[in-house]
Amino acid sequence: MSTVSSAGRRFVLLAGVIVVAGGLAAWWILTAGRAANEGFDITDEGYYLLSYRWWDSNPLALTGVQYLYGPVFEWFGYDIVKLRFFRLFTVVVVHLLFGYSFMRWLRGRRPGLPPTRLWEAAGMAVVLAAGGMCYSWLPQSPGYNDVVLLGALTLVSCVLWMATAVDRGTPVPYWIFLVAGLVIGVMVLAKWTSVVVIGLIVITAVVVLAGQGRRAVARGILFALGGLALVALVVQLFVVRLNVAVPGILDVNKFIAGTSYSPAELLQLYWSSTIKLIGQTLSAHGLLLLATAVAVIARWRRLGIAAAVFALAALILSVRRVVVDDGAVGGSQHIPMYAETLLAAVLVAVVAAAGAVIAGRAGVTPRSRLSRENTRTWVILALLVLLPFVQAFGTNTPLFTIGFNAFAAWAAVMIAVLTGIWATPIAARVTVGLVLVGSLVATAAIAYTGLFRYPYRSVGHSQLTAAATIPALDGMYLSPPAEENFSRLAADLRPYTEPPGRPMLAFDKMAGLVLMLGGRPLGEAWIAPKERERTAAGVEEACRKERPSRPPLVILNRQISDLEINALRSCGLDFHADYERLAPARETIGLEVWIPKAERPVQPAG
């Protein structure tokens, strides 16, 4: 009878998890779908889309991500809304794959689980709910950060399948290694600094495969190299010749070598910002961490009651801190606040896991399942703890700005801890469970507000009411002032932008304007105020290889500098002699728009 009752309780618990986590996942997914046709960022998103628009004719790029999303964008008829839905689809599919792979592996580490598929479904729902962090603040269109994140989660899924086979004593299917090699090739093409997270995952894979001996490791490496070679072959034959793509990427990296952060400076930035975040998190939620540690060892009745009260009070204070400090609000301006919330959540799990293992081995409490894990399991869990930070390597901002988009890895860790400490007092288990649920609620709220209230460099949902009339933005909604300004500029420039594909330069960070006007970049698509030398080098390199058939239109939100003027000379153009302003800036939405004098229509006399 007790066994039936226990099974019934577990069924209800798993079903409840599916309902709650599934509902939270549906919240952010439906929000992302609803917002797919709203707002447009002419800076970063404009850069991505402009590079995708001309993916096969402009090899000057920082990364090769344009060779991944460019053909997709072209297949969609250069429809931005469809590309945004494609990103949403990939985010959902990869998180479901990761969730299933993780729960499939964890089932073997939790032998007392009921034999029901609700186990896998519950874990998948939790992981998918955590995937909402992909929409916390970045542009809605996909970029290289998406490739690295989704690629890393897919690689970890491959490692989990390997670990499952090793635990079961069966050979690892060869296709797992092939998929891993394919993913590695795609990640390196999208962003070469992804080799850092790839290296960490490969090391974990080797540790896992070592359980089946050296031959298994060698076999895995061989098939993975085959997958990597297949990616290179497909790219070479059907996408772009590598002797064109690689030199273009190398050229841009040479342009920025002297102006961007050095590796030492980046590491210092990563270290100092991470230590600062940890300190702020301990200050804000240290009481909750202490309460978790006490709850883990509260074996005796009176101590258990006191620990439960302490944990409840600490949890209430942490929730209040999250609410007061906007710790569950999305948007780039709120990154430091919600980073504390998410880091505190995973630290609760880490403290609970460490406490359960130490208390079990010291005899303070019965030994939990975590106390009996093998080396492979601890290596995998360590990988998941480190993954959010490591997959963000290469960004020139603090790691957590990009890293916490991989919160699904930490959600998986929290699942492993919660299901592995059942020998600890109930106060500890309830605390970890409530924190896990709270983190998923926070994630859904962060995604919702990041999409509707604080979308990336755009006004909020309520102000995006004007249907775009510019063909490049077909089907999208902008704010009425933005739609009016963009359409007016497009109309004024129409005599100079037809047919589409005219070279254009938009200084600074206005690649989206070039896309809207039907232009193509001259040199690199990215133009930033702090990297003028990089921009000039790109223009000079493009004109050195092939001068444009028409002089580029020049659009500025500042005065043109001697650096840009000299770069145009490499194209055979004298800016002062060959260009004139289209109209005063007040008539061209506050921008300086310069057109070739030779193309100005002749005004009739009189």
RODO-2510 file (C-alpha; in nm, 4 decimals, decimal comma):
residues 606
     n   res          X          Y          Z
     1     m     0,0000     0,0000     0,0000
     2     s     0,2781     0,2407     0,0914
     3     t     0,4542     0,1628    -0,2351
     4     v     0,1402     0,2435    -0,4332
     5     s     0,0915     0,5615    -0,2312
     6     s     0,4548     0,6646    -0,2902
     7     a     0,4228     0,5998    -0,6640
     8     g     0,1035     0,8043    -0,6693
     9     r     0,2689     1,0966    -0,4959
    10     r     0,5572     1,0876    -0,7415
    11     f     0,3132     1,0786    -1,0332
    12     v     0,1319     1,3840    -0,8990
    13     l     0,4635     1,5610    -0,8345
    14     l     0,5953     1,4974    -1,1865
    15     a     0,2638     1,5962    -1,3411
    16     g     0,2662     1,9168    -1,1378
    17     v     0,6192     1,9971    -1,2555
    18     i     0,5133     1,9471    -1,6159
    19     v     0,2147     2,1771    -1,5755
    20     v     0,4038     2,4551    -1,3964
    21     a     0,7264     2,4442    -1,5996
    22     g     0,5365     2,3850    -1,9220
    23     g     0,3164     2,6842    -1,8508
    24     l     0,6182     2,9063    -1,7845
    25     a     0,7861     2,7804    -2,1029
    26     a     0,4689     2,8524    -2,3006
    27     w     0,4662     3,2044    -2,1551
    28     w     0,8024     3,3037    -2,2980
    29     i     0,7581     3,1078    -2,6229
    30     l     0,4240     3,2713    -2,7011
    31     t     0,5672     3,6106    -2,6059
    32     a     0,8610     3,5605    -2,8440
    33     g     0,6200     3,4599    -3,1182
    34     r     0,3988     3,7608    -3,0520
    35     a     0,6959     3,9986    -3,0575
    36     a     0,8556     3,8513    -3,3714
    37     n     0,7120     4,1252    -3,5934
    38     e     0,7772     4,4123    -3,3545
    39     g     1,0628     4,6612    -3,3365
    40     f     1,3877     4,6834    -3,5264
    41     d     1,7345     4,7720    -3,4049
    42     i     1,9442     4,9433    -3,6732
    43     t     2,2691     4,8780    -3,4821
    44     d     2,3553     4,5188    -3,3862
    45     e     2,0503     4,3523    -3,5403
    46     g     2,0898     4,5647    -3,8494
    47     y     2,4511     4,4495    -3,8760
    48     y     2,3567     4,0822    -3,8528
    49     l     2,0838     4,1133    -4,1124
    50     l     2,2899     4,3239    -4,3508
    51     s     2,5704     4,0686    -4,3427
    52     y     2,3165     3,7886    -4,4001
    53     r     2,1614     3,9807    -4,6915
    54     w     2,4961     3,9932    -4,8733
    55     w     2,6426     3,6734    -4,7294
    56     d     2,7720     3,5404    -5,0621
    57     s     2,9281     3,8589    -5,1976
    58     n     3,0990     4,0273    -4,9023
    59     p     3,3643     3,8064    -4,7396
    60     l     3,4900     4,0809    -4,5053
    61     a     3,3372     3,9722    -4,1731
    62     l     3,4474     3,9201    -3,8146
    63     t     3,3057     3,5662    -3,8092
    64     g     3,1547     3,3191    -4,0534
    65     v     2,8059     3,3319    -3,9055
    66     q     2,6761     3,4896    -4,2261
    67     y     2,7457     3,1620    -4,4062
    68     l     2,5080     2,9854    -4,1680
    69     y     2,2160     3,2259    -4,1416
    70     g     2,2672     3,3996    -4,4778
    71     p     2,1387     3,1099    -4,6900
    72     v     1,8465     3,0672    -4,4479
    73     f     1,7618     3,4377    -4,4720
    74     e     1,7782     3,4171    -4,8501
    75     w     1,5570     3,1061    -4,8490
    76     f     1,2995     3,2999    -4,6466
    77     g     1,2976     3,5739    -4,9096
    78     y     1,4891     3,8096    -4,6765
    79     d     1,1884     3,8131    -4,4452
    80     i     1,3029     3,9302    -4,1005
    81     v     0,9939     3,7988    -3,9213
    82     k     1,0449     3,4491    -4,0616
    83     l     1,4110     3,4559    -3,9586
    84     r     1,3109     3,5511    -3,6050
    85     f     1,0666     3,2600    -3,5954
    86     f     1,3463     3,0357    -3,7198
    87     r     1,5582     3,1433    -3,4265
    88     l     1,2718     3,0675    -3,1882
    89     f     1,2318     2,7233    -3,3441
    90     t     1,6030     2,6408    -3,3010
    91     v     1,6021     2,7613    -2,9400
    92     v     1,3037     2,5423    -2,8519
    93     v     1,4294     2,2321    -3,0347
    94     v     1,7816     2,2442    -2,8900
    95     h     1,6574     2,2964    -2,5343
    96     l     1,4156     2,0057    -2,5704
    97     l     1,6999     1,7898    -2,7038
    98     f     1,9258     1,8909    -2,4179
    99     g     1,6516     1,8349    -2,1629
   100     y     1,5722     1,4874    -2,2948
   101     s     1,9398     1,3893    -2,3162
   102     f     2,0028     1,5079    -1,9618
   103     m     1,7020     1,3320    -1,8089
   104     r     1,7775     1,0139    -2,0023
   105     w     2,1277     1,0137    -1,8561
   106     l     2,0123     1,1127    -1,5072
   107     r     1,7627     0,8258    -1,4948
   108     g     2,0599     0,5882    -1,4796
   109     r     2,2006     0,7850    -1,1858
   110     r     1,8676     0,7712    -0,9973
   111     p     1,7773     0,3992    -0,9871
   112     g     1,4834     0,4461    -0,7503
   113     l     1,2790     0,6483    -0,9978
   114     p     0,9382     0,5263    -1,1125
   115     p     0,9422     0,3772    -1,4664
   116     t     0,7360     0,6504    -1,6300
   117     r     0,8058     0,8832    -1,9200
   118     l     0,6770     1,1661    -1,7053
   119     w     1,0316     1,1791    -1,5663
   120     e     1,1802     1,2820    -1,8995
   121     a     0,8871     1,5106    -1,9767
   122     a     0,9181     1,6938    -1,6444
   123     g     1,2883     1,7565    -1,6924
   124     m     1,2392     1,8694    -2,0504
   125     a     0,9725     2,1163    -1,9362
   126     v     1,2058     2,2603    -1,6713
   127     v     1,4957     2,2965    -1,9152
   128     l     1,2703     2,4506    -2,1798
   129     a     1,1356     2,7005    -1,9268
   130     a     1,4947     2,7970    -1,8421
   131     g     1,5606     2,8496    -2,2141
   132     g     1,3665     3,1745    -2,1952
   133     m     1,6916     3,3444    -2,0986
   134     c     1,7818     3,3430    -2,4694
   135     y     1,5300     3,6280    -2,4958
   136     s     1,6471     3,8241    -2,1938
   137     w     1,8026     4,1136    -2,3860
   138     l     1,9647     4,0291    -2,7203
   139     p     1,8171     4,1241    -3,0617
   140     q     1,5433     3,8911    -3,1804
   141     s     1,7280     3,7989    -3,4981
   142     p     1,9879     3,5224    -3,4576
   143     g     2,3593     3,5894    -3,4316
   144     y     2,6837     3,4119    -3,3541
   145     n     2,6029     3,4029    -2,9823
   146     d     2,3055     3,1814    -3,0664
   147     v     2,5233     2,9423    -3,2649
   148     v     2,7728     2,9093    -2,9810
   149     l     2,5070     2,8636    -2,7123
   150     l     2,2907     2,6186    -2,9048
   151     g     2,5980     2,4394    -3,0356
   152     a     2,7367     2,4023    -2,6834
   153     l     2,4084     2,2589    -2,5538
   154     t     2,3979     2,0170    -2,8480
   155     l     2,7568     1,9067    -2,7814
   156     v     2,6755     1,8510    -2,4150
   157     s     2,3751     1,6456    -2,5261
   158     c     2,6148     1,4285    -2,7267
   159     v     2,8354     1,3851    -2,4192
   160     l     2,5301     1,2855    -2,2143
   161     w     2,4402     1,0181    -2,4705
   162     m     2,7984     0,8932    -2,4488
   163     a     2,7794     0,8837    -2,0694
   164     t     2,4488     0,6955    -2,0815
   165     a     2,5989     0,4304    -2,3077
   166     v     2,9049     0,3966    -2,0845
   167     d     2,6871     0,3610    -1,7730
   168     r     2,4841     0,0913    -1,9459
   169     g     2,7923    -0,0873    -2,0748
   170     t     2,6937    -0,0527    -2,4417
   171     p     2,8953     0,0905    -2,7316
   172     v     2,8382     0,4575    -2,8102
   173     p     2,6558     0,4900    -3,1464
   174     y     2,8905     0,6223    -3,4131
   175     w     2,6430     0,8892    -3,5192
   176     i     2,6831     1,0639    -3,1838
   177     f     3,0464     1,1364    -3,2683
   178     l     2,9571     1,2437    -3,6222
   179     v     2,6992     1,4888    -3,4886
   180     a     2,9555     1,6216    -3,2402
   181     g     3,2040     1,6806    -3,5210
   182     l     2,9417     1,8552    -3,7328
   183     v     2,8456     2,0846    -3,4455
   184     i     3,2090     2,1668    -3,3690
   185     g     3,2643     2,2657    -3,7315
   186     v     2,9599     2,4924    -3,7332
   187     m     3,0575     2,6562    -3,4035
   188     v     3,4123     2,7307    -3,5169
   189     l     3,2810     2,8761    -3,8428
   190     a     3,0399     3,1002    -3,6518
   191     k     3,2887     3,2201    -3,3903
   192     w     3,6449     3,1000    -3,3582
   193     t     3,6638     3,1776    -2,9849
   194     s     3,4103     2,8989    -2,9342
   195     v     3,7145     2,6693    -2,9245
   196     v     3,7291     2,7489    -2,5512
   197     v     3,3933     2,5895    -2,4688
   198     i     3,4511     2,3201    -2,7313
   199     g     3,7785     2,2294    -2,5605
   200     l     3,6100     2,1978    -2,2215
   201     i     3,3361     1,9762    -2,3634
   202     v     3,5853     1,7599    -2,5524
   203     i     3,7861     1,7055    -2,2340
   204     t     3,4663     1,5968    -2,0594
   205     a     3,3869     1,3609    -2,3476
   206     v     3,7320     1,2019    -2,3233
   207     v     3,6876     1,1477    -1,9479
   208     v     3,3496     0,9869    -2,0139
   209     l     3,4732     0,7629    -2,2958
   210     a     3,7758     0,6580    -2,0922
   211     g     3,5309     0,4371    -1,9021
   212     q     3,5280     0,2114    -2,2100
   213     g     3,9010     0,2220    -2,2728
   214     r     4,1418     0,3887    -2,5113
   215     r     3,9937     0,2285    -2,8197
   216     a     3,6595     0,3934    -2,7464
   217     v     3,8312     0,7310    -2,7121
   218     a     4,0220     0,6830    -3,0380
   219     r     3,7050     0,5714    -3,2165
   220     g     3,5185     0,8768    -3,0917
   221     i     3,7918     1,1157    -3,2032
   222     l     3,8079     0,9523    -3,5475
   223     f     3,4347     0,9810    -3,6137
   224     a     3,4235     1,3365    -3,4750
   225     l     3,7026     1,4382    -3,7123
   226     g     3,4978     1,2826    -3,9900
   227     g     3,2026     1,5016    -3,8957
   228     l     3,4275     1,8078    -3,8857
   229     a     3,5653     1,7233    -4,2312
   230     l     3,2109     1,6799    -4,3619
   231     v     3,1222     2,0338    -4,2504
   232     a     3,4263     2,1719    -4,4320
   233     l     3,3343     1,9772    -4,7462
   234     v     2,9710     2,0916    -4,7475
   235     v     3,0718     2,4542    -4,6914
   236     q     3,3324     2,4329    -4,9658
   237     l     3,1025     2,2711    -5,2231
   238     f     2,7641     2,4257    -5,1493
   239     v     2,8057     2,7459    -4,9462
   240     v     3,1309     2,9354    -4,9954
   241     r     3,4840     2,8452    -5,0945
   242     l     3,7003     2,8337    -4,7844
   243     n     3,9822     3,0116    -4,9670
   244     v     3,7415     3,3074    -4,9943
   245     a     3,5716     3,2957    -4,6541
   246     v     3,8747     3,2315    -4,4357
   247     p     4,0940     3,5136    -4,5759
   248     g     3,8032     3,7574    -4,5359
   249     i     3,7611     3,6630    -4,1694
   250     l     4,1367     3,6781    -4,1109
   251     d     4,1570     4,0216    -4,2738
   252     v     3,8940     4,1678    -4,0398
   253     n     4,0596     4,0136    -3,7352
   254     k     4,3862     4,1741    -3,8464
   255     f     4,2086     4,5089    -3,8783
   256     i     4,0958     4,4964    -3,5150
   257     a     4,4061     4,3325    -3,3677
   258     g     4,5483     4,6611    -3,2485
   259     t     4,2245     4,8231    -3,1356
   260     s     4,0328     4,5563    -2,9407
   261     y     4,1026     4,3990    -2,6032
   262     s     4,4126     4,1845    -2,5723
   263     p     4,3641     3,8333    -2,4290
   264     a     4,5162     3,9478    -2,0994
   265     e     4,2826     4,2473    -2,0807
   266     l     3,9813     4,0282    -2,1562
   267     l     4,0750     3,7794    -1,8856
   268     q     4,1152     4,0637    -1,6376
   269     l     3,7737     4,2009    -1,7353
   270     y     3,6163     3,8577    -1,6984
   271     w     3,7787     3,7945    -1,3614
   272     s     3,7069     4,1323    -1,2032
   273     s     3,3442     4,1472    -1,3218
   274     t     3,2750     3,7888    -1,2129
   275     i     3,4257     3,8416    -0,8677
   276     k     3,2207     4,1609    -0,8326
   277     l     2,9031     3,9751    -0,9270
   278     i     2,9746     3,6958    -0,6790
   279     g     3,0331     3,9520    -0,4041
   280     q     2,7082     4,1333    -0,4826
   281     t     2,5178     3,8038    -0,4903
   282     l     2,6569     3,6943    -0,1539
   283     s     2,5655     4,0318    -0,0089
   284     a     2,2108     4,0176    -0,1459
   285     h     2,1330     3,6475    -0,0944
   286     g     2,3955     3,5247     0,1510
   287     l     2,1324     3,4620     0,4166
   288     l     1,9519     3,2193     0,1831
   289     l     2,2755     3,0327     0,1155
   290     l     2,3462     3,0073     0,4871
   291     a     1,9909     2,8863     0,5523
   292     t     2,0345     2,6182     0,2842
   293     a     2,3552     2,4956     0,4455
   294     v     2,1864     2,4758     0,7865
   295     a     1,8823     2,2974     0,6424
   296     v     2,1015     2,0260     0,4907
   297     i     2,2431     1,9218     0,8283
   298     a     1,9273     1,9826     1,0373
   299     r     1,8720     1,6168     1,1162
   300     w     1,7243     1,6541     1,4641
   301     r     1,3616     1,7588     1,5096
   302     r     1,4086     2,0912     1,6904
   303     l     1,6964     2,1901     1,4680
   304     g     1,4910     2,0895     1,1660
   305     i     1,2023     2,3136     1,2668
   306     a     1,4367     2,6030     1,3332
   307     a     1,6119     2,5435     0,9995
   308     a     1,2797     2,5392     0,8152
   309     v     1,1765     2,8705     0,9714
   310     f     1,5182     3,0184     0,8948
   311     a     1,5019     2,8988     0,5322
   312     l     1,1506     3,0382     0,4859
   313     a     1,2493     3,3778     0,6265
   314     a     1,5638     3,3897     0,4119
   315     l     1,3658     3,2907     0,1043
   316     i     1,1110     3,5665     0,1675
   317     l     1,3889     3,8227     0,2075
   318     s     1,5555     3,7055    -0,1159
   319     v     1,2282     3,7251    -0,3078
   320     r     1,1720     4,0752    -0,1709
   321     r     1,5220     4,1719    -0,2824
   322     v     1,4521     4,0374    -0,6316
   323     v     1,1261     4,2324    -0,6570
   324     v     1,2635     4,5583    -0,5161
   325     d     1,5826     4,5511    -0,7238
   326     d     1,4144     4,4443    -1,0518
   327     g     1,5960     4,1135    -1,0314
   328     a     1,3391     3,9465    -1,2563
   329     v     1,3163     4,2133    -1,5261
   330     g     1,4743     4,1736    -1,8693
   331     g     1,6460     4,4214    -2,0953
   332     s     2,0129     4,5137    -2,1202
   333     q     1,9829     4,7762    -1,8470
   334     h     1,8764     4,5088    -1,5973
   335     i     2,1481     4,2499    -1,6647
   336     p     2,3430     4,3132    -1,3406
   337     m     2,0243     4,2789    -1,1347
   338     y     1,8874     3,9580    -1,2821
   339     a     2,2377     3,8090    -1,2935
   340     e     2,2364     3,8175    -0,9111
   341     t     1,9031     3,6343    -0,9055
   342     l     2,0136     3,3525    -1,1329
   343     l     2,3564     3,3127    -0,9745
   344     a     2,1967     3,2943    -0,6295
   345     a     1,9649     3,0172    -0,7535
   346     v     2,2455     2,7930    -0,8750
   347     l     2,4579     2,8698    -0,5675
   348     v     2,1739     2,7370    -0,3510
   349     a     2,1963     2,4106    -0,5433
   350     v     2,5759     2,4020    -0,5142
   351     v     2,5632     2,4663    -0,1392
   352     a     2,2965     2,1975    -0,0951
   353     a     2,4980     1,9470    -0,2988
   354     a     2,8221     2,0171    -0,1121
   355     g     2,6451     2,0052     0,2231
   356     a     2,4712     1,6751     0,1422
   357     v     2,7955     1,5096     0,0319
   358     i     2,9989     1,6347     0,3283
   359     a     2,7255     1,5631     0,5844
   360     g     2,6693     1,2156     0,4416
   361     r     3,0354     1,1220     0,4475
   362     a     3,0779     1,2653     0,7979
   363     g     2,7815     1,0641     0,9246
   364     v     2,5778     1,3705     1,0212
   365     t     2,2989     1,2640     0,7862
   366     p     2,2320     0,9467     0,5834
   367     r     2,4314     0,9333     0,2616
   368     s     2,2412     1,0777    -0,0325
   369     r     2,2660     0,9606    -0,3912
   370     l     2,5029     1,2480    -0,4656
   371     s     2,7475     1,1012    -0,2141
   372     r     2,7768     0,7882    -0,4275
   373     e     2,8289     0,9452    -0,7699
   374     n     3,1254     0,8368    -0,9823
   375     t     3,3937     1,0580    -1,1324
   376     r     3,2196     1,0805    -1,4702
   377     t     2,9090     1,2239    -1,3082
   378     w     3,0986     1,4892    -1,1163
   379     v     3,2885     1,5905    -1,4292
   380     i     2,9611     1,6295    -1,6212
   381     l     2,8015     1,8311    -1,3416
   382     a     3,1106     2,0515    -1,3207
   383     l     3,0869     2,1080    -1,6970
   384     l     2,7249     2,2191    -1,6609
   385     v     2,8147     2,4586    -1,3786
   386     l     3,0917     2,6181    -1,5850
   387     l     2,9145     2,6124    -1,9215
   388     p     2,7253     2,9453    -1,8996
   389     f     3,0447     3,1382    -1,8325
   390     v     3,2745     2,9452    -2,0648
   391     q     3,0441     2,9552    -2,3695
   392     a     3,0529     3,3360    -2,3457
   393     f     3,4325     3,3592    -2,3935
   394     g     3,5252     3,6025    -2,6680
   395     t     3,2769     3,8748    -2,5786
   396     n     3,4254     4,2126    -2,4879
   397     t     3,1797     4,2535    -2,2016
   398     p     3,1534     4,0749    -1,8648
   399     l     3,0932     3,7042    -1,9156
   400     f     2,7571     3,7061    -1,7435
   401     t     2,6053     3,9440    -2,0010
   402     i     2,6073     3,6612    -2,2566
   403     g     2,6692     3,3660    -2,0270
   404     f     2,3424     3,3641    -1,8367
   405     n     2,1549     3,3017    -2,1610
   406     a     2,2684     2,9425    -2,1007
   407     f     2,0730     2,9196    -1,7754
   408     a     1,9284     2,5864    -1,8949
   409     a     2,2597     2,4234    -1,7979
   410     w     2,2173     2,5475    -1,4414
   411     a     1,8545     2,4342    -1,4369
   412     a     1,9831     2,0864    -1,5207
   413     v     2,2295     2,1041    -1,2314
   414     m     1,9490     2,2030    -0,9962
   415     i     1,7441     1,9028    -1,1134
   416     a     2,0393     1,6718    -1,0477
   417     v     2,0885     1,8150    -0,6998
   418     l     1,7197     1,8113    -0,6064
   419     t     1,6814     1,4478    -0,7124
   420     g     2,0077     1,3463    -0,5503
   421     i     1,9599     1,4754    -0,1928
   422     w     1,6494     1,2831    -0,0853
   423     a     1,8350     1,1527     0,2200
   424     t     1,8709     1,5078     0,3548
   425     p     1,6069     1,6757     0,5772
   426     i     1,2898     1,7849     0,4019
   427     a     1,3642     2,1530     0,4691
   428     a     1,6702     2,1327     0,2441
   429     r     1,4809     1,9588    -0,0354
   430     v     1,1898     2,2008    -0,0186
   431     t     1,4286     2,4978    -0,0227
   432     v     1,6077     2,3753    -0,3348
   433     g     1,2743     2,2920    -0,5005
   434     l     1,1259     2,6339    -0,4285
   435     v     1,4391     2,8081    -0,5512
   436     l     1,4259     2,6051    -0,8745
   437     v     1,0621     2,6986    -0,9314
   438     g     1,1347     3,0600    -0,8395
   439     s     1,4219     3,0756    -1,0880
   440     l     1,1942     2,9496    -1,3650
   441     v     0,9328     3,2108    -1,2781
   442     a     1,2071     3,4750    -1,2833
   443     t     1,3295     3,3466    -1,6213
   444     a     0,9825     3,3694    -1,7756
   445     a     0,9382     3,7211    -1,6346
   446     i     1,2809     3,8261    -1,7626
   447     a     1,2010     3,6983    -2,1116
   448     y     0,8577     3,8624    -2,1138
   449     t     0,9829     4,2029    -2,0034
   450     g     1,2922     4,1761    -2,2233
   451     l     1,0666     4,1270    -2,5251
   452     f     0,7690     4,3511    -2,4460
   453     r     0,8771     4,6225    -2,2032
   454     y     1,2486     4,6654    -2,2739
   455     p     1,3194     4,5182    -2,6196
   456     y     1,6726     4,5577    -2,7490
   457     r     1,7273     4,9231    -2,8443
   458     s     1,3620     4,9768    -2,9185
   459     v     1,0564     5,1246    -2,7521
   460     g     0,8159     4,8913    -2,5762
   461     h     0,5372     4,6774    -2,7175
   462     s     0,2620     4,9347    -2,6573
   463     q     0,4361     5,1930    -2,8778
   464     l     0,5100     4,9635    -3,1728
   465     t     0,1863     5,0316    -3,3588
   466     a     0,2876     5,1553    -3,7063
   467     a     0,3077     4,8996    -3,9887
   468     a     0,6363     4,9357    -4,1759
   469     t     0,6033     5,0537    -4,5365
   470     i     0,9652     4,9897    -4,6332
   471     p     0,9897     4,6584    -4,8272
   472     a     1,2895     4,5343    -4,6262
   473     l     1,0779     4,5547    -4,3085
   474     d     0,7656     4,4029    -4,4583
   475     g     0,5256     4,2664    -4,1969
   476     m     0,6909     4,4472    -3,9057
   477     y     0,5624     4,7140    -3,6686
   478     l     0,7622     5,0165    -3,5557
   479     s     0,6895     5,3203    -3,3464
   480     p     0,5049     5,5869    -3,5516
   481     p     0,7994     5,8337    -3,5370
   482     a     1,0469     5,5683    -3,6506
   483     e     0,8235     5,4540    -3,9366
   484     e     0,7701     5,8135    -4,0487
   485     n     1,1416     5,8964    -4,0373
   486     f     1,2594     5,5799    -4,2102
   487     s     0,9986     5,5964    -4,4866
   488     r     1,0706     5,9657    -4,5480
   489     l     1,4447     5,9033    -4,5765
   490     a     1,3830     5,6101    -4,8108
   491     a     1,1584     5,8249    -5,0310
   492     d     1,4114     6,1099    -5,0446
   493     l     1,6893     5,8714    -5,1427
   494     r     1,4907     5,6600    -5,3881
   495     p     1,6437     5,8276    -5,6980
   496     y     1,9867     5,7248    -5,5680
   497     t     1,9120     5,3777    -5,4290
   498     e     1,7528     5,2150    -5,7316
   499     p     1,8221     4,9543    -5,8456
   500     p     1,8906     4,7809    -5,5106
   501     g     2,2434     4,6827    -5,4190
   502     r     2,4099     5,0210    -5,4304
   503     p     2,7200     5,0513    -5,2059
   504     m     2,6538     5,2518    -4,8900
   505     l     2,8442     5,3616    -4,5833
   506     a     2,6484     5,4460    -4,2667
   507     f     2,8576     5,5976    -3,9867
   508     d     2,8185     5,4923    -3,7047
   509     k     2,6372     5,1710    -3,6068
   510     m     2,3573     5,2206    -3,8603
   511     a     2,3856     4,9047    -4,0700
   512     g     2,0090     4,8685    -4,0438
   513     l     1,9641     5,1854    -4,2481
   514     v     2,1685     5,0360    -4,5285
   515     l     1,9476     4,7258    -4,5175
   516     m     1,6278     4,9336    -4,5248
   517     l     1,7503     5,1412    -4,8177
   518     g     1,8321     4,8293    -5,0190
   519     g     2,2031     4,9019    -5,0111
   520     r     2,5035     4,6799    -4,9631
   521     p     2,8047     4,7476    -4,7422
   522     l     3,1307     4,8744    -4,8840
   523     g     3,3801     4,6791    -4,6782
   524     e     3,2671     4,5311    -4,3501
   525     a     2,8988     4,5565    -4,2550
   526     w     2,9874     4,6568    -3,8977
   527     i     3,0772     5,0248    -3,8465
   528     a     3,1371     5,1418    -3,4894
   529     p     3,2537     5,4792    -3,3530
   530     k     3,5307     5,3237    -3,1443
   531     e     3,6694     5,1239    -3,4371
   532     r     3,7154     5,3803    -3,7117
   533     e     4,0509     5,2384    -3,8162
   534     r     3,8861     4,9000    -3,8636
   535     t     3,6149     5,0536    -4,0821
   536     a     3,8652     5,2459    -4,2923
   537     a     4,0780     4,9358    -4,3414
   538     g     3,7710     4,7462    -4,4597
   539     v     3,6824     5,0139    -4,7156
   540     e     4,0391     5,0233    -4,8436
   541     e     4,0547     4,6434    -4,8710
   542     a     3,7233     4,6264    -5,0587
   543     c     3,8297     4,8946    -5,3078
   544     r     4,1731     4,7394    -5,3483
   545     k     4,0151     4,4141    -5,4625
   546     e     3,7353     4,5652    -5,6707
   547     r     3,6271     4,9258    -5,6961
   548     p     3,2484     4,9700    -5,6812
   549     s     3,0732     5,0466    -6,0097
   550     r     2,8854     5,3322    -5,8399
   551     p     3,0237     5,5649    -5,5726
   552     p     2,8819     5,4774    -5,2319
   553     l     2,6185     5,6885    -5,0611
   554     v     2,7545     5,8226    -4,7332
   555     i     2,5237     5,8614    -4,4308
   556     l     2,6524     5,9983    -4,1011
   557     n     2,5203     6,0771    -3,7556
   558     r     2,8325     6,2892    -3,7006
   559     q     3,0849     6,4876    -3,9015
   560     i     3,2961     6,2869    -4,1417
   561     s     3,6591     6,2497    -4,0309
   562     d     3,9842     6,2551    -4,2245
   563     l     4,0116     5,8795    -4,1683
   564     e     3,6992     5,8100    -4,3745
   565     i     3,7910     6,0713    -4,6343
   566     n     4,1304     5,9076    -4,6871
   567     a     3,9688     5,5640    -4,7087
   568     l     3,7407     5,6867    -4,9882
   569     r     4,0473     5,8030    -5,1803
   570     s     4,1450     5,4359    -5,2121
   571     c     3,8221     5,4013    -5,4137
   572     g     3,9295     5,6866    -5,6432
   573     l     3,6966     5,9363    -5,4731
   574     d     3,7696     6,2870    -5,3497
   575     f     3,5004     6,3454    -5,0888
   576     h     3,5152     6,7258    -5,0975
   577     a     3,5139     6,7419    -5,4770
   578     d     3,2829     6,4518    -5,5583
   579     y     3,0098     6,4715    -5,2903
   580     e     2,7443     6,7140    -5,1750
   581     r     2,4749     6,6996    -4,9080
   582     l     2,1342     6,5770    -5,0167
   583     a     1,9655     6,8365    -4,7929
   584     p     2,0171     7,0048    -4,4561
   585     a     2,0254     6,7495    -4,1711
   586     r     1,6953     6,8761    -4,0301
   587     e     1,5298     6,7540    -4,3510
   588     t     1,6973     6,4127    -4,3478
   589     i     1,5924     6,2949    -3,9984
   590     g     1,8947     6,4593    -3,8401
   591     l     2,1490     6,2700    -4,0504
   592     e     2,4198     6,3990    -4,2811
   593     v     2,3399     6,2359    -4,6176
   594     w     2,6000     6,2796    -4,8907
   595     i     2,5405     6,1892    -5,2542
   596     p     2,7706     6,2035    -5,5582
   597     k     2,7480     6,5438    -5,7267
   598     a     2,7387     6,3785    -6,0664
   599     e     2,4077     6,2115    -5,9807
   600     r     2,2213     6,5245    -5,8695
   601     p     1,9389     6,5859    -6,1174
   602     v     1,9910     6,9003    -6,3208
   603     q     1,7468     7,1676    -6,2069
   604     p     1,5647     7,3463    -6,4924
   605     a     1,6668     7,7094    -6,5428
   606     g     1,4311     7,9764    -6,4136
***
